[in-house]
Amino acid sequence: MRFVTIAVSLLFSPLLLSVINRSKGFLAGRQGAPLLQPYFDFARLLQKGVVYSDLSAGLVQLAPVCNLAVLIFCTLLVPLGPLPSLIHFQGDFILFAYLMGLGRFVTMLGALDTGSSFEGMGASREAFFSALAEPAFFLAMAGLSKMTGSLSLTDMLQNISTEHWLYGAPSLLLILVALFLVFLAENARIPIDDPTTHLELTMIHEVMILDHSGPDLAMIEYGVALKIWLMAAICASILVPSGTNPLWLPLFFFLMITVGVLVALIESSMARLRLIRVPQLLIGAGVFAGLALFLEFVQ
């Protein structure tokens, strides 16, 4: 049973990405792609060849592998509602945050290694925006730690009870908003970035992977689905009643689908922010998380 969490994450993470895409199609009046389309796309990419720039020193080849390996390790640290994580210890949320940062770092190195000025521009934006998102994440985790009395990601998320919501609802709602904004930033979704655009001057994540193809691109796209799953799992676990009762698992999956539909609703109802407005949004996420922490201390 200990390996159920990672197995579920690895197997079903592309389905959450498919829920987002299909919901966007429904909201736009289209039927949308089949739910299993991401799996078909991964299989198609794995059968293709790869092309590397003559200017590359090899980092562009290593980046997709390293990023995917880091994200798979992150699945060991994140609980899925009532299912505890495979590895949990005091302060593991710090390891999780910097593993995610390591994945971003190797992706940026791979983008710079191509010698493309456009990909270097995307890497610069990624570094800047992620530096603004990290404080919001840590402040949100600090608020959950103060509320639950634990520094373990699993204990923090699984010990949030009805009593916490009864007496600390404002703090929890502020933490949820902050984490959701971090979720959008980490996954380069609207209003931070448009994952479907191919205009280099406005892209952040997509511009960094323009030179990847074949199996490398499959690993990157699977990593995208896995990161969406992990960040959504953190948000959804806050809303699941405390404890490890497996009966709460359907509620957790319903909340995961709700997160996907909410992302689709946002992307279907608003445009991407101007780049100069993105820092203001991420600083706002930090303010929400900081205010939640302040409320915990004054209660």
N, C-alpha and C positions, 0 to 999 in steps of 0.2 A: 504493500500500500504506500510505502514511502516514496516510490517512484511515480505515483499516479500524477502528482502535480506537474512534473516536468514532461511526462508523456502527453498529458492533456494540452499543455502549452504548445509543445512542438507540433502536435497533430492539428489542433483547432485554431491556431493563431491566424492562418490565412482566411478562415471563415469570417472572422471579425472584419478583416479588410474587405471581404466580399459583401458583408452586410452594409458597410458604409457605401460602397459603390452601387449596390443594388437599390439602397434607399435613395441615393441621389438620383438614380434613374427614375424611380417612382415619383419623386417630387418634381421631376422635370417632365413628367407625362410619358416616360418611356418604359419599356419592359425591363431593360437593364440586362447585364450579363448574368449567366447562370451562377449559382452559389459556388460551384466548384471551379469556376473560371481561373482563379489564381493557381490552383494545382495544375491545370492544363498549361498555363503560361510557364510555370516552373519547368514542367516536363519538356516543353518546346524549346526553352532556352538552354536546357542541359544538353540538347542534341545538336546545338549550333557550335560553330567554331568561335575563336576569340582573335581579336586584332589588337596589337599593342603598338604604342608610339615608339619610333626609333629613339626618341629622346629619353625614354623611361629608363630608370636605374633599377627597376624591379619592384619598387614599392607599390606600383599600381596593380601588380599581380598579387601581392601579399595582403593588401588592404581588405578586399572582400572576405578572405578567409579569416583574418584576424578579427574583423568586425563581427562576423557571424559567430565565431568561437566565443567572443566576449558576451554576446547577447544570450547564447545558449547557457553560459555560466550564470548569467543574471537570472535565468529561470529557476535556478536552484535556490535563490534567495527570496523570491516573491511568493507569498501564499495566494491561494485561489479561494477566497471566501473562507469556508470552513476547512479547506484542505491546507494543512501547514506546509511550509516550504521544506525542501529536502535538507537545507543547511540554514540554521539560524543561531545567532549568538548576539551578545550585547554589542551594539554599534555596527551591525551588519548593513544598515541603511547607508552608512558612509561608504562601505565597499561597493554597494550597488550603484551609488551616485558616480563614483569615480571609475567604475567599470564602464558605465554608460559614457563617461567622458573619454575613456580610452578608446572606445569604439568610434566616437566622433573624431578623435585625434588621428587615428590611422586612416579614416576615410578622407580627412583633410590632407594628410600626407600623400595618399594615393592621387588626389586631385592635383596637388602641386607637382607630383612626379611626372605628370603628362606633359608639362611644359606649356600648357594652355593658359593664356591670360584670363579667359572666361572662367575656367575652373578654379583658378587662383582667387578670382573675385568672389566666387561662391564660398570657397573655404574661409576667406576673410569674414564674410557675413556670418557664416556658421559659428566661427570662433567668438565673434562679438555678441551674438544673440544668446549663445549658450552660456556665456559668462554672466549674462543678466538673468538667465533662467535658474541657474544653480542656487543663488541666494534664496529665491522664493521656495525652492524645493527643501532646502535645509531648514528654513524657518517653519515651513509646514510640518516637517518631521519633528522639529523641536516642540511645536504645539501638541502633536500627538503624543510625544514622549512625556511631556508635562502632564497630559491628561491621563495617560495609562500607567505612568510610572515605570516605563520600560524603554530600553534603547534598541530593542530587537524589532525588526520590521514585522515579523510574524506576530509577536506579542502585541505590538501596537495596534495592528489592524484587526486581530482576532479578539482583543479585549475591550473593544468599544461596545458598550452595552446600551440598553434602553435608558438607563440612568444617566449615562453621559449625554445622550441626546436630550434628555429632559432638562438637565441643568446646564448643559454647555452647547446647546444648539447653535447659538450665534458663532461660537468659535469653530465648531465643526463645519458649518456652512461656509465660513470664510476660508477654511483650509481646503474644502472641496473645490471652491472657485479657484483658489491659487493653484492647486494641483492640476485642475483641468486646463488652465492657461499654460502651465508647464507642459502638459500633455500635448497641446497644440503646437507649442514651440519645438519640443523634442522631435515631433514627427513631421514638422514642416507642413502643417495643415493651415487652411484658411482660418483666421485672417493673417497669420504669420507669413505663410507662403502658399502658393497654389501647386499641389502635387501633379496637376495635369498640364501645366503650362510648359512650353518649350521656347520661350522668349528669354534668351540668355541674360539680358539686362535686368530681368526681374526675378530670376530664379535664385534659390539658395541651395537646397539639397539636390534638386534634379541637375543643376549645372555641374555639380561635382562628379556625377557619374556618367557624363556624356560619352566618355571614351571607353566605358565598360560594355562588354557584350558577352553573349553565350553563357557558360556556367558562372562566370564572374558576376554578370548582371542578375542571374537567378539567385545567387547567394545574397546579393544586395537587396533584391526585392523581398526575399524571404526574411531577411533581417528587418526590413521595414515593417512587415506584418508582425514579426515577433516583438518589436519595440512598441507598436501600437497595442498589442495584447498585454504586455507587461505594465505599461502606464495605465491602461484602462482597468487592469486588475487591481491596482492600488486604489484607484478612485472607487471602484465598485465594492471592494472589501470594506471600506469605511461604512457603507450602508447596510452590510449584512449583519444580523444579530450576532452577538459575541458567542464564542465557543467553537467547538469542532464537530458539531452535529452535522452529519452528511445530508440530513433532510433540508438543510439550507442551501445545498448546491444548486437546485433549480432556480432559486431566487438569485443566486450569484450570476448564473448564466443569463437570466433575464436582465439583470442590471448591466451586464457586459453588452448585451444587444442594445439596451437603452443608450449606453454611451456611444455606440456606433451610430445609432439613429440620430442622436443629438449632434454628432459631428457632421453627418450628412445634412441635417437641417441648417446648421450654421453655414456650411459651404454652399448650400442652395439658396440662401437668403441674403448673403452679403458678399462683397468683393474683398480681395486681399488689401490689407492696409498699405499705405505708402511706407516705404522702408524707414523713413524718419519717424514714423508713428509707432513702429514695432517696439523700440526701447521703452517708450512710455507705457505700453501695454504690459511689458514684462516687469517694469518697475512697479506698476500697479499690482501685479501678482505678488510681488515681494511685500508691498504695503498691506495687502489683505492677510498674508500669512503672518506678518509681524503684528498686525492688530489682533489676530487670533491668539498669538502667544501672549500678548499683553493682557487680553481678557482672561486668560488662564491664570495669570499671576494675581490679578485683582479680585478674582472670584473667591 
